[in-house]
């Protein structure tokens, strides 16, 4: 991934000094899922529901550049 810093950041004097090398935003979430009974113990989260942990990165154009479902 060799993208230049977004112009929203590089041309704004308020953000440029702090985010000059920033490529995007990173966040994680749990997505609820429904799976067969025999597989459920592996996907039970700390709240007792079934979910899949997903990590996602998007750039400043709001396009996903990386997704990891684990």
PDB file of N, H, CA, C and O in Angstrom:
ATOM      1  N   UNK A   1       0.850  -1.171   0.000  1.00  0.00           N
ATOM      2  CA  UNK A   1       0.000   0.000   0.000  1.00  0.00           C
ATOM      3  C   UNK A   1       0.891   1.228   0.000  1.00  0.00           C
ATOM      4  O   UNK A   1       1.502   1.555   1.017  1.00  0.00           O
ATOM      5  N   UNK A   2       0.967   1.889  -1.101  1.00  0.00           N
ATOM      6  H   UNK A   2       0.471   1.624  -1.927  1.00  0.00           H
ATOM      7  CA  UNK A   2       1.873   3.018  -1.262  1.00  0.00           C
ATOM      8  C   UNK A   2       1.107   4.269  -1.657  1.00  0.00           C
ATOM      9  O   UNK A   2       1.466   4.931  -2.631  1.00  0.00           O
ATOM     10  N   UNK A   3       0.063   4.602  -0.920  1.00  0.00           N
ATOM     11  H   UNK A   3      -0.229   4.065  -0.128  1.00  0.00           H
ATOM     12  CA  UNK A   3      -0.767   5.756  -1.246  1.00  0.00           C
ATOM     13  C   UNK A   3      -0.233   7.001  -0.550  1.00  0.00           C
ATOM     14  O   UNK A   3       0.257   6.920   0.577  1.00  0.00           O
ATOM     15  N   UNK A   4      -0.324   8.158  -1.218  1.00  0.00           N
ATOM     16  H   UNK A   4      -0.721   8.223  -2.133  1.00  0.00           H
ATOM     17  CA  UNK A   4       0.093   9.397  -0.555  1.00  0.00           C
ATOM     18  C   UNK A   4      -0.915   9.796   0.523  1.00  0.00           C
ATOM     19  O   UNK A   4      -2.050   9.321   0.539  1.00  0.00           O
ATOM     20  N   UNK A   5      -0.477  10.673   1.418  1.00  0.00           N
ATOM     21  H   UNK A   5       0.445  11.059   1.405  1.00  0.00           H
ATOM     22  CA  UNK A   5      -1.387  11.174   2.457  1.00  0.00           C
ATOM     23  C   UNK A   5      -2.521  11.946   1.801  1.00  0.00           C
ATOM     24  O   UNK A   5      -2.295  12.714   0.865  1.00  0.00           O
ATOM     25  N   UNK A   6      -3.725  11.746   2.282  1.00  0.00           N
ATOM     26  H   UNK A   6      -3.908  11.123   3.041  1.00  0.00           H
ATOM     27  CA  UNK A   6      -4.904  12.398   1.710  1.00  0.00           C
ATOM     28  C   UNK A   6      -4.768  13.917   1.763  1.00  0.00           C
ATOM     29  O   UNK A   6      -4.201  14.461   2.711  1.00  0.00           O
ATOM     30  N   UNK A   7      -5.289  14.598   0.746  1.00  0.00           N
ATOM     31  H   UNK A   7      -5.749  14.156  -0.024  1.00  0.00           H
ATOM     32  CA  UNK A   7      -5.193  16.054   0.697  1.00  0.00           C
ATOM     33  C   UNK A   7      -5.962  16.713   1.834  1.00  0.00           C
ATOM     34  O   UNK A   7      -5.611  17.817   2.252  1.00  0.00           O
ATOM     35  N   UNK A   8      -7.008  16.054   2.344  1.00  0.00           N
ATOM     36  H   UNK A   8      -7.293  15.158   2.004  1.00  0.00           H
ATOM     37  CA  UNK A   8      -7.742  16.603   3.480  1.00  0.00           C
ATOM     38  C   UNK A   8      -6.817  16.795   4.682  1.00  0.00           C
ATOM     39  O   UNK A   8      -7.044  17.677   5.510  1.00  0.00           O
ATOM     40  N   UNK A   9      -5.782  15.973   4.772  1.00  0.00           N
ATOM     41  H   UNK A   9      -5.597  15.257   4.099  1.00  0.00           H
ATOM     42  CA  UNK A   9      -4.829  16.052   5.877  1.00  0.00           C
ATOM     43  C   UNK A   9      -3.619  16.891   5.490  1.00  0.00           C
ATOM     44  O   UNK A   9      -3.246  17.807   6.223  1.00  0.00           O
ATOM     45  N   UNK A  10      -3.008  16.597   4.364  1.00  0.00           N
ATOM     46  H   UNK A  10      -3.311  15.853   3.769  1.00  0.00           H
ATOM     47  CA  UNK A  10      -1.752  17.256   3.990  1.00  0.00           C
ATOM     48  C   UNK A  10      -1.897  18.746   3.732  1.00  0.00           C
ATOM     49  O   UNK A  10      -0.921  19.480   3.888  1.00  0.00           O
ATOM     50  N   UNK A  11      -3.070  19.223   3.345  1.00  0.00           N
ATOM     51  H   UNK A  11      -3.863  18.627   3.218  1.00  0.00           H
ATOM     52  CA  UNK A  11      -3.253  20.635   3.051  1.00  0.00           C
ATOM     53  C   UNK A  11      -3.942  21.409   4.170  1.00  0.00           C
ATOM     54  O   UNK A  11      -4.215  22.599   4.014  1.00  0.00           O
ATOM     55  N   UNK A  12      -4.222  20.766   5.276  1.00  0.00           N
ATOM     56  H   UNK A  12      -4.000  19.799   5.403  1.00  0.00           H
ATOM     57  CA  UNK A  12      -4.877  21.428   6.400  1.00  0.00           C
ATOM     58  C   UNK A  12      -3.836  21.692   7.493  1.00  0.00           C
ATOM     59  O   UNK A  12      -3.322  20.742   8.083  1.00  0.00           O
ATOM     60  N   UNK A  13      -3.517  22.955   7.773  1.00  0.00           N
ATOM     61  H   UNK A  13      -3.935  23.726   7.293  1.00  0.00           H
ATOM     62  CA  UNK A  13      -2.469  23.253   8.766  1.00  0.00           C
ATOM     63  C   UNK A  13      -2.807  22.777  10.178  1.00  0.00           C
ATOM     64  O   UNK A  13      -1.910  22.624  11.007  1.00  0.00           O
ATOM     65  N   UNK A  14      -4.074  22.544  10.457  1.00  0.00           N
ATOM     66  H   UNK A  14      -4.802  22.668   9.783  1.00  0.00           H
ATOM     67  CA  UNK A  14      -4.451  22.064  11.779  1.00  0.00           C
ATOM     68  C   UNK A  14      -4.097  20.580  11.966  1.00  0.00           C
ATOM     69  O   UNK A  14      -3.722  20.171  13.064  1.00  0.00           O
ATOM     70  N   UNK A  15      -4.215  19.774  10.901  1.00  0.00           N
ATOM     71  H   UNK A  15      -4.521  20.106  10.008  1.00  0.00           H
ATOM     72  CA  UNK A  15      -3.990  18.328  11.003  1.00  0.00           C
ATOM     73  C   UNK A  15      -2.637  17.863  10.463  1.00  0.00           C
ATOM     74  O   UNK A  15      -2.101  16.862  10.940  1.00  0.00           O
ATOM     75  N   UNK A  16      -2.086  18.553   9.500  1.00  0.00           N
ATOM     76  H   UNK A  16      -2.521  19.366   9.113  1.00  0.00           H
ATOM     77  CA  UNK A  16      -0.864  18.096   8.824  1.00  0.00           C
ATOM     78  C   UNK A  16       0.296  17.785   9.769  1.00  0.00           C
ATOM     79  O   UNK A  16       0.966  16.774   9.563  1.00  0.00           O
ATOM     80  N   UNK A  17       0.572  18.595  10.792  1.00  0.00           N
ATOM     81  H   UNK A  17       0.027  19.417  10.960  1.00  0.00           H
ATOM     82  CA  UNK A  17       1.719  18.273  11.654  1.00  0.00           C
ATOM     83  C   UNK A  17       1.552  16.969  12.443  1.00  0.00           C
ATOM     84  O   UNK A  17       2.538  16.337  12.822  1.00  0.00           O
ATOM     85  N   UNK A  18       0.317  16.580  12.682  1.00  0.00           N
ATOM     86  H   UNK A  18      -0.483  17.094  12.374  1.00  0.00           H
ATOM     87  CA  UNK A  18       0.073  15.411  13.526  1.00  0.00           C
ATOM     88  C   UNK A  18      -0.250  14.138  12.750  1.00  0.00           C
ATOM     89  O   UNK A  18       0.002  13.034  13.233  1.00  0.00           O
ATOM     90  N   UNK A  19      -0.801  14.287  11.561  1.00  0.00           N
ATOM     91  H   UNK A  19      -1.006  15.184  11.169  1.00  0.00           H
ATOM     92  CA  UNK A  19      -1.260  13.128  10.791  1.00  0.00           C
ATOM     93  C   UNK A  19      -0.600  13.037   9.418  1.00  0.00           C
ATOM     94  O   UNK A  19      -1.190  12.473   8.497  1.00  0.00           O
ATOM     95  N   UNK A  20       0.598  13.571   9.259  1.00  0.00           N
ATOM     96  H   UNK A  20       1.078  14.029  10.007  1.00  0.00           H
ATOM     97  CA  UNK A  20       1.234  13.613   7.935  1.00  0.00           C
ATOM     98  C   UNK A  20       1.505  12.223   7.351  1.00  0.00           C
ATOM     99  O   UNK A  20       1.555  12.074   6.131  1.00  0.00           O
ATOM    100  N   UNK A  21       1.677  11.220   8.188  1.00  0.00           N
ATOM    101  H   UNK A  21       1.636  11.341   9.180  1.00  0.00           H
ATOM    102  CA  UNK A  21       1.946   9.862   7.695  1.00  0.00           C
ATOM    103  C   UNK A  21       0.751   8.933   7.857  1.00  0.00           C
ATOM    104  O   UNK A  21       0.884   7.718   7.710  1.00  0.00           O
ATOM    105  N   UNK A  22      -0.404   9.490   8.157  1.00  0.00           N
ATOM    106  H   UNK A  22      -0.512  10.477   8.277  1.00  0.00           H
ATOM    107  CA  UNK A  22      -1.602   8.690   8.389  1.00  0.00           C
ATOM    108  C   UNK A  22      -2.184   8.190   7.073  1.00  0.00           C
ATOM    109  O   UNK A  22      -2.324   8.957   6.120  1.00  0.00           O
ATOM    110  N   UNK A  23      -2.521   6.911   7.021  1.00  0.00           N
ATOM    111  H   UNK A  23      -2.408   6.289   7.795  1.00  0.00           H
ATOM    112  CA  UNK A  23      -3.096   6.311   5.812  1.00  0.00           C
ATOM    113  C   UNK A  23      -4.596   6.118   5.903  1.00  0.00           C
ATOM    114  O   UNK A  23      -5.264   6.037   4.872  1.00  0.00           O
ATOM    115  N   UNK A  24      -5.147   6.041   7.110  1.00  0.00           N
ATOM    116  H   UNK A  24      -4.605   6.106   7.948  1.00  0.00           H
ATOM    117  CA  UNK A  24      -6.574   5.814   7.251  1.00  0.00           C
ATOM    118  C   UNK A  24      -6.947   5.573   8.697  1.00  0.00           C
ATOM    119  O   UNK A  24      -6.227   5.969   9.613  1.00  0.00           O
ATOM    120  N   UNK A  25      -8.079   4.922   8.893  1.00  0.00           N
ATOM    121  H   UNK A  25      -8.664   4.600   8.149  1.00  0.00           H
ATOM    122  CA  UNK A  25      -8.582   4.638  10.235  1.00  0.00           C
ATOM    123  C   UNK A  25      -8.726   3.136  10.428  1.00  0.00           C
ATOM    124  O   UNK A  25      -9.018   2.397   9.488  1.00  0.00           O
ATOM    125  N   UNK A  26      -8.515   2.700  11.665  1.00  0.00           N
ATOM    126  H   UNK A  26      -8.278   3.300  12.429  1.00  0.00           H
ATOM    127  CA  UNK A  26      -8.552   1.288  12.021  1.00  0.00           C
ATOM    128  C   UNK A  26      -9.567   1.103  13.141  1.00  0.00           C
ATOM    129  O   UNK A  26      -9.594   1.889  14.089  1.00  0.00           O
ATOM    130  N   UNK A  27     -10.402   0.070  13.041  1.00  0.00           N
ATOM    131  H   UNK A  27     -10.380  -0.568  12.271  1.00  0.00           H
ATOM    132  CA  UNK A  27     -11.364  -0.209  14.103  1.00  0.00           C
ATOM    133  C   UNK A  27     -11.759  -1.678  14.055  1.00  0.00           C
ATOM    134  O   UNK A  27     -11.629  -2.342  13.027  1.00  0.00           O
ATOM    135  N   UNK A  28     -12.232  -2.158  15.162  1.00  0.00           N
ATOM    136  H   UNK A  28     -12.338  -1.618  15.997  1.00  0.00           H
ATOM    137  CA  UNK A  28     -12.694  -3.534  15.246  1.00  0.00           C
ATOM    138  C   UNK A  28     -14.118  -3.588  15.759  1.00  0.00           C
ATOM    139  O   UNK A  28     -14.583  -2.672  16.436  1.00  0.00           O
ATOM    140  N   UNK A  29     -14.797  -4.658  15.435  1.00  0.00           N
ATOM    141  H   UNK A  29     -14.419  -5.402  14.886  1.00  0.00           H
ATOM    142  CA  UNK A  29     -16.177  -4.832  15.886  1.00  0.00           C
ATOM    143  C   UNK A  29     -16.509  -6.319  15.948  1.00  0.00           C
ATOM    144  O   UNK A  29     -15.795  -7.155  15.393  1.00  0.00           O
ATOM    145  N   UNK A  30     -17.585  -6.625  16.622  1.00  0.00           N
ATOM    146  H   UNK A  30     -18.165  -5.946  17.073  1.00  0.00           H
ATOM    147  CA  UNK A  30     -18.101  -7.994  16.652  1.00  0.00           C
ATOM    148  C   UNK A  30     -19.388  -8.022  15.831  1.00  0.00           C
ATOM    149  O   UNK A  30     -20.272  -7.189  16.031  1.00  0.00           O
ATOM    150  N   UNK A  31     -19.491  -8.958  14.927  1.00  0.00           N
ATOM    151  H   UNK A  31     -18.772  -9.635  14.765  1.00  0.00           H
ATOM    152  CA  UNK A  31     -20.667  -9.098  14.080  1.00  0.00           C
ATOM    153  C   UNK A  31     -21.420 -10.345  14.508  1.00  0.00           C
ATOM    154  O   UNK A  31     -20.859 -11.440  14.554  1.00  0.00           O
ATOM    155  N   UNK A  32     -22.697 -10.168  14.820  1.00  0.00           N
ATOM    156  H   UNK A  32     -23.153  -9.279  14.782  1.00  0.00           H
ATOM    157  CA  UNK A  32     -23.533 -11.294  15.267  1.00  0.00           C
ATOM    158  C   UNK A  32     -23.653 -12.340  14.161  1.00  0.00           C
ATOM    159  O   UNK A  32     -23.715 -12.011  12.976  1.00  0.00           O
ATOM    160  N   UNK A  33     -23.684 -13.596  14.572  1.00  0.00           N
ATOM    161  H   UNK A  33     -23.634 -13.863  15.535  1.00  0.00           H
ATOM    162  CA  UNK A  33     -23.754 -14.673  13.583  1.00  0.00           C
ATOM    163  C   UNK A  33     -24.642 -15.811  14.070  1.00  0.00           C
ATOM    164  O   UNK A  33     -24.909 -15.952  15.264  1.00  0.00           O
ATOM    165  N   UNK A  34     -25.082 -16.598  13.136  1.00  0.00           N
ATOM    166  H   UNK A  34     -24.866 -16.484  12.166  1.00  0.00           H
ATOM    167  CA  UNK A  34     -25.892 -17.791  13.413  1.00  0.00           C
ATOM    168  C   UNK A  34     -25.180 -18.975  12.781  1.00  0.00           C
ATOM    169  O   UNK A  34     -24.956 -19.000  11.570  1.00  0.00           O
ATOM    170  N   UNK A  35     -24.825 -19.953  13.600  1.00  0.00           N
ATOM    171  H   UNK A  35     -25.007 -19.932  14.583  1.00  0.00           H
ATOM    172  CA  UNK A  35     -24.081 -21.113  13.119  1.00  0.00           C
ATOM    173  C   UNK A  35     -24.657 -22.381  13.746  1.00  0.00           C
ATOM    174  O   UNK A  35     -25.428 -22.306  14.702  1.00  0.00           O
ATOM    175  N   UNK A  36     -24.283 -23.555  13.206  1.00  0.00           N
ATOM    176  H   UNK A  36     -23.656 -23.616  12.429  1.00  0.00           H
ATOM    177  CA  UNK A  36     -24.784 -24.816  13.756  1.00  0.00           C
ATOM    178  C   UNK A  36     -24.412 -24.984  15.237  1.00  0.00           C
ATOM    179  O   UNK A  36     -23.390 -24.470  15.692  1.00  0.00           O
ATOM    180  N   UNK A  37     -25.235 -25.692  15.958  1.00  0.00           N
ATOM    181  H   UNK A  37     -26.066 -26.110  15.589  1.00  0.00           H
ATOM    182  CA  UNK A  37     -25.091 -25.884  17.400  1.00  0.00           C
ATOM    183  C   UNK A  37     -23.712 -26.421  17.788  1.00  0.00           C
ATOM    184  O   UNK A  37     -23.143 -25.983  18.788  1.00  0.00           O
ATOM    185  N   UNK A  38     -23.172 -27.351  17.021  1.00  0.00           N
ATOM    186  H   UNK A  38     -23.634 -27.707  16.208  1.00  0.00           H
ATOM    187  CA  UNK A  38     -21.886 -27.959  17.386  1.00  0.00           C
ATOM    188  C   UNK A  38     -20.701 -26.988  17.269  1.00  0.00           C
ATOM    189  O   UNK A  38     -19.658 -27.229  17.875  1.00  0.00           O
ATOM    190  N   UNK A  39     -20.838 -25.913  16.514  1.00  0.00           N
ATOM    191  H   UNK A  39     -21.686 -25.718  16.021  1.00  0.00           H
ATOM    192  CA  UNK A  39     -19.759 -24.927  16.358  1.00  0.00           C
ATOM    193  C   UNK A  39     -19.906 -23.724  17.286  1.00  0.00           C
ATOM    194  O   UNK A  39     -18.995 -22.900  17.367  1.00  0.00           O
ATOM    195  N   UNK A  40     -21.015 -23.608  17.977  1.00  0.00           N
ATOM    196  H   UNK A  40     -21.755 -24.277  17.911  1.00  0.00           H
ATOM    197  CA  UNK A  40     -21.293 -22.418  18.765  1.00  0.00           C
ATOM    198  C   UNK A  40     -20.306 -22.113  19.890  1.00  0.00           C
ATOM    199  O   UNK A  40     -20.003 -20.938  20.101  1.00  0.00           O
ATOM    200  N   UNK A  41     -19.788 -23.092  20.621  1.00  0.00           N
ATOM    201  H   UNK A  41     -20.034 -24.046  20.450  1.00  0.00           H
ATOM    202  CA  UNK A  41     -18.866 -22.747  21.717  1.00  0.00           C
ATOM    203  C   UNK A  41     -17.633 -21.949  21.263  1.00  0.00           C
ATOM    204  O   UNK A  41     -17.131 -21.113  22.015  1.00  0.00           O
ATOM    205  N   UNK A  42     -17.153 -22.195  20.068  1.00  0.00           N
ATOM    206  H   UNK A  42     -17.560 -22.874  19.457  1.00  0.00           H
ATOM    207  CA  UNK A  42     -15.976 -21.470  19.558  1.00  0.00           C
ATOM    208  C   UNK A  42     -16.249 -19.998  19.326  1.00  0.00           C
ATOM    209  O   UNK A  42     -15.322 -19.190  19.377  1.00  0.00           O
ATOM    210  N   UNK A  43     -17.500 -19.622  19.070  1.00  0.00           N
ATOM    211  H   UNK A  43     -18.254 -20.278  19.029  1.00  0.00           H
ATOM    212  CA  UNK A  43     -17.833 -18.255  18.680  1.00  0.00           C
ATOM    213  C   UNK A  43     -18.585 -17.479  19.757  1.00  0.00           C
ATOM    214  O   UNK A  43     -19.077 -16.381  19.495  1.00  0.00           O
ATOM    215  N   UNK A  44     -18.680 -18.031  20.953  1.00  0.00           N
ATOM    216  H   UNK A  44     -18.280 -18.923  21.165  1.00  0.00           H
ATOM    217  CA  UNK A  44     -19.388 -17.343  22.023  1.00  0.00           C
ATOM    218  C   UNK A  44     -18.472 -16.267  22.611  1.00  0.00           C
ATOM    219  O   UNK A  44     -17.343 -16.557  23.009  1.00  0.00           O
ATOM    220  N   UNK A  45     -18.960 -15.026  22.665  1.00  0.00           N
ATOM    221  H   UNK A  45     -19.877 -14.790  22.342  1.00  0.00           H
ATOM    222  CA  UNK A  45     -18.138 -13.941  23.188  1.00  0.00           C
ATOM    223  C   UNK A  45     -18.353 -13.783  24.693  1.00  0.00           C
ATOM    224  O   UNK A  45     -19.089 -14.560  25.301  1.00  0.00           O
ATOM    225  N   UNK A  46     -17.718 -12.788  25.286  1.00  0.00           N
ATOM    226  H   UNK A  46     -17.120 -12.157  24.792  1.00  0.00           H
ATOM    227  CA  UNK A  46     -17.786 -12.608  26.739  1.00  0.00           C
ATOM    228  C   UNK A  46     -19.172 -12.224  27.239  1.00  0.00           C
ATOM    229  O   UNK A  46     -19.467 -12.367  28.426  1.00  0.00           O
ATOM    230  N   UNK A  47     -20.027 -11.737  26.339  1.00  0.00           N
ATOM    231  H   UNK A  47     -19.789 -11.621  25.375  1.00  0.00           H
ATOM    232  CA  UNK A  47     -21.396 -11.380  26.725  1.00  0.00           C
ATOM    233  C   UNK A  47     -22.371 -12.539  26.534  1.00  0.00           C
ATOM    234  O   UNK A  47     -23.557 -12.412  26.838  1.00  0.00           O
ATOM    235  N   UNK A  48     -21.873 -13.668  26.031  1.00  0.00           N
ATOM    236  H   UNK A  48     -20.909 -13.771  25.785  1.00  0.00           H
ATOM    237  CA  UNK A  48     -22.701 -14.852  25.876  1.00  0.00           C
ATOM    238  C   UNK A  48     -23.403 -14.981  24.541  1.00  0.00           C
ATOM    239  O   UNK A  48     -24.136 -15.946  24.325  1.00  0.00           O
ATOM    240  N   UNK A  49     -23.198 -14.029  23.636  1.00  0.00           N
ATOM    241  H   UNK A  49     -22.603 -13.245  23.811  1.00  0.00           H
ATOM    242  CA  UNK A  49     -23.802 -14.125  22.305  1.00  0.00           C
ATOM    243  C   UNK A  49     -22.788 -14.677  21.315  1.00  0.00           C
ATOM    244  O   UNK A  49     -21.596 -14.740  21.615  1.00  0.00           O
ATOM    245  N   UNK A  50     -23.248 -15.073  20.151  1.00  0.00           N
ATOM    246  H   UNK A  50     -24.217 -15.021  19.907  1.00  0.00           H
ATOM    247  CA  UNK A  50     -22.366 -15.597  19.112  1.00  0.00           C
ATOM    248  C   UNK A  50     -21.958 -14.465  18.181  1.00  0.00           C
ATOM    249  O   UNK A  50     -22.808 -13.761  17.636  1.00  0.00           O
ATOM    250  N   UNK A  51     -20.652 -14.296  18.002  1.00  0.00           N
ATOM    251  H   UNK A  51     -19.962 -14.868  18.445  1.00  0.00           H
ATOM    252  CA  UNK A  51     -20.194 -13.218  17.132  1.00  0.00           C
ATOM    253  C   UNK A  51     -18.846 -13.559  16.499  1.00  0.00           C
ATOM    254  O   UNK A  51     -18.126 -14.446  16.956  1.00  0.00           O
ATOM    255  N   UNK A  52     -18.532 -12.829  15.440  1.00  0.00           N
ATOM    256  H   UNK A  52     -19.116 -12.108  15.068  1.00  0.00           H
ATOM    257  CA  UNK A  52     -17.266 -12.945  14.721  1.00  0.00           C
ATOM    258  C   UNK A  52     -16.525 -11.629  14.922  1.00  0.00           C
ATOM    259  O   UNK A  52     -17.092 -10.563  14.683  1.00  0.00           O
ATOM    260  N   UNK A  53     -15.274 -11.684  15.354  1.00  0.00           N
ATOM    261  H   UNK A  53     -14.813 -12.550  15.548  1.00  0.00           H
ATOM    262  CA  UNK A  53     -14.465 -10.498  15.544  1.00  0.00           C
ATOM    263  C   UNK A  53     -13.908 -10.048  14.197  1.00  0.00           C
ATOM    264  O   UNK A  53     -13.297 -10.846  13.488  1.00  0.00           O
ATOM    265  N   UNK A  54     -14.110  -8.779  13.833  1.00  0.00           N
ATOM    266  H   UNK A  54     -14.606  -8.130  14.409  1.00  0.00           H
ATOM    267  CA  UNK A  54     -13.668  -8.263  12.535  1.00  0.00           C
ATOM    268  C   UNK A  54     -12.877  -6.985  12.747  1.00  0.00           C
ATOM    269  O   UNK A  54     -13.318  -6.086  13.463  1.00  0.00           O
ATOM    270  N   UNK A  55     -11.703  -6.904  12.123  1.00  0.00           N
ATOM    271  H   UNK A  55     -11.345  -7.634  11.542  1.00  0.00           H
ATOM    272  CA  UNK A  55     -10.860  -5.716  12.131  1.00  0.00           C
ATOM    273  C   UNK A  55     -10.891  -5.122  10.731  1.00  0.00           C
ATOM    274  O   UNK A  55     -10.734  -5.847   9.748  1.00  0.00           O
ATOM    275  N   UNK A  56     -11.093  -3.810  10.629  1.00  0.00           N
ATOM    276  H   UNK A  56     -11.220  -3.221  11.427  1.00  0.00           H
ATOM    277  CA  UNK A  56     -11.171  -3.170   9.313  1.00  0.00           C
ATOM    278  C   UNK A  56     -10.382  -1.870   9.296  1.00  0.00           C
ATOM    279  O   UNK A  56     -10.301  -1.161  10.299  1.00  0.00           O
ATOM    280  N   UNK A  57      -9.795  -1.565   8.127  1.00  0.00           N
ATOM    281  H   UNK A  57      -9.860  -2.141   7.312  1.00  0.00           H
ATOM    282  CA  UNK A  57      -9.065  -0.320   7.902  1.00  0.00           C
ATOM    283  C   UNK A  57      -9.645   0.336   6.667  1.00  0.00           C
ATOM    284  O   UNK A  57      -9.827  -0.312   5.637  1.00  0.00           O
ATOM    285  N   UNK A  58      -9.938   1.635   6.772  1.00  0.00           N
ATOM    286  H   UNK A  58      -9.790   2.161   7.610  1.00  0.00           H
ATOM    287  CA  UNK A  58     -10.425   2.355   5.600  1.00  0.00           C
ATOM    288  C   UNK A  58      -9.555   3.588   5.369  1.00  0.00           C
ATOM    289  O   UNK A  58      -8.949   4.116   6.302  1.00  0.00           O
ATOM    290  N   UNK A  59      -9.499   4.039   4.116  1.00  0.00           N
ATOM    291  H   UNK A  59      -9.991   3.611   3.359  1.00  0.00           H
ATOM    292  CA  UNK A  59      -8.729   5.237   3.804  1.00  0.00           C
ATOM    293  C   UNK A  59      -9.633   6.458   3.896  1.00  0.00           C
ATOM    294  O   UNK A  59     -10.789   6.340   4.302  1.00  0.00           O
ATOM    295  N   UNK A  60      -9.122   7.626   3.527  1.00  0.00           N
ATOM    296  H   UNK A  60      -8.182   7.721   3.197  1.00  0.00           H
ATOM    297  CA  UNK A  60      -9.899   8.851   3.669  1.00  0.00           C
ATOM    298  C   UNK A  60     -10.990   8.997   2.614  1.00  0.00           C
ATOM    299  O   UNK A  60     -11.811   9.911   2.697  1.00  0.00           O
ATOM    300  N   UNK A  61     -11.008   8.118   1.633  1.00  0.00           N
ATOM    301  H   UNK A  61     -10.341   7.376   1.565  1.00  0.00           H
ATOM    302  CA  UNK A  61     -12.090   8.082   0.650  1.00  0.00           C
ATOM    303  C   UNK A  61     -13.191   7.118   1.090  1.00  0.00           C
ATOM    304  O   UNK A  61     -14.107   6.819   0.325  1.00  0.00           O
ATOM    305  N   UNK A  62     -13.090   6.629   2.347  1.00  0.00           N
ATOM    306  H   UNK A  62     -12.346   6.872   2.969  1.00  0.00           H
ATOM    307  CA  UNK A  62     -14.040   5.696   2.929  1.00  0.00           C
ATOM    308  C   UNK A  62     -14.103   4.373   2.170  1.00  0.00           C
ATOM    309  O   UNK A  62     -15.164   3.759   2.059  1.00  0.00           O
ATOM    310  N   UNK A  63     -12.971   3.949   1.657  1.00  0.00           N
ATOM    311  H   UNK A  63     -12.109   4.447   1.748  1.00  0.00           H
ATOM    312  CA  UNK A  63     -12.871   2.636   0.997  1.00  0.00           C
ATOM    313  C   UNK A  63     -12.096   1.701   1.914  1.00  0.00           C
ATOM    314  O   UNK A  63     -11.077   2.073   2.495  1.00  0.00           O
ATOM    315  N   UNK A  64     -12.602   0.483   2.029  1.00  0.00           N
ATOM    316  H   UNK A  64     -13.430   0.181   1.558  1.00  0.00           H
ATOM    317  CA  UNK A  64     -11.897  -0.494   2.851  1.00  0.00           C
ATOM    318  C   UNK A  64     -10.617  -0.906   2.136  1.00  0.00           C
ATOM    319  O   UNK A  64     -10.646  -1.291   0.967  1.00  0.00           O
ATOM    320  N   UNK A  65      -9.501  -0.823   2.837  1.00  0.00           N
ATOM    321  H   UNK A  65      -9.477  -0.510   3.787  1.00  0.00           H
ATOM    322  CA  UNK A  65      -8.233  -1.236   2.262  1.00  0.00           C
ATOM    323  C   UNK A  65      -7.699  -2.504   2.920  1.00  0.00           C
ATOM    324  O   UNK A  65      -6.762  -3.123   2.415  1.00  0.00           O
ATOM    325  N   UNK A  66      -8.298  -2.892   4.053  1.00  0.00           N
ATOM    326  H   UNK A  66      -9.058  -2.389   4.464  1.00  0.00           H
ATOM    327  CA  UNK A  66      -7.876  -4.126   4.733  1.00  0.00           C
ATOM    328  C   UNK A  66      -9.011  -4.607   5.632  1.00  0.00           C
ATOM    329  O   UNK A  66      -9.610  -3.808   6.352  1.00  0.00           O
ATOM    330  N   UNK A  67      -9.308  -5.881   5.599  1.00  0.00           N
ATOM    331  H   UNK A  67      -8.821  -6.530   5.014  1.00  0.00           H
ATOM    332  CA  UNK A  67     -10.310  -6.488   6.476  1.00  0.00           C
ATOM    333  C   UNK A  67      -9.771  -7.833   6.949  1.00  0.00           C
ATOM    334  O   UNK A  67      -9.297  -8.641   6.149  1.00  0.00           O
ATOM    335  N   UNK A  68      -9.849  -8.062   8.253  1.00  0.00           N
ATOM    336  H   UNK A  68     -10.234  -7.406   8.902  1.00  0.00           H
ATOM    337  CA  UNK A  68      -9.411  -9.334   8.835  1.00  0.00           C
ATOM    338  C   UNK A  68     -10.546  -9.861   9.698  1.00  0.00           C
ATOM    339  O   UNK A  68     -10.911  -9.248  10.701  1.00  0.00           O
ATOM    340  N   UNK A  69     -11.091 -10.983   9.311  1.00  0.00           N
ATOM    341  H   UNK A  69     -10.794 -11.482   8.496  1.00  0.00           H
ATOM    342  CA  UNK A  69     -12.123 -11.649  10.103  1.00  0.00           C
ATOM    343  C   UNK A  69     -11.470 -12.833  10.788  1.00  0.00           C
ATOM    344  O   UNK A  69     -10.966 -13.741  10.127  1.00  0.00           O
ATOM    345  N   UNK A  70     -11.478 -12.823  12.122  1.00  0.00           N
ATOM    346  H   UNK A  70     -11.888 -12.085  12.658  1.00  0.00           H
ATOM    347  CA  UNK A  70     -10.760 -13.863  12.811  1.00  0.00           C
ATOM    348  C   UNK A  70     -11.494 -14.499  13.951  1.00  0.00           C
ATOM    349  O   UNK A  70     -10.962 -15.398  14.602  1.00  0.00           O
TER     350      UNK A  70
END
